[in-house]
């Protein structure tokens, strides 16, 4: 089917560049791109990788169990205050 489309300049340039780099015609690239869009199949993103770093151990004098209990207590107090504010 023959039709006329008005494309934004940056889209037309991207489609032309894809056609040139892949050795396909502009028409093929436009049709395949539209078909992928209608099917909802976007190109697969590259996997995200994150480098890990060692942050060292626990500093002397810090008790993690005590710290966790303090964090729980502070969280409980914040929830209680929020619920009381609703009344």
Secondary structure, 3 states (H helix, E strand, C coil): CCCCCCCCHHHHHHHHHHHHHHCCCHHHHHHHHHHHHHHCCCCCCCCCCCCCCCCCCCCCCCCHHHHHHHHHHHHHHHHHHHHHHHC
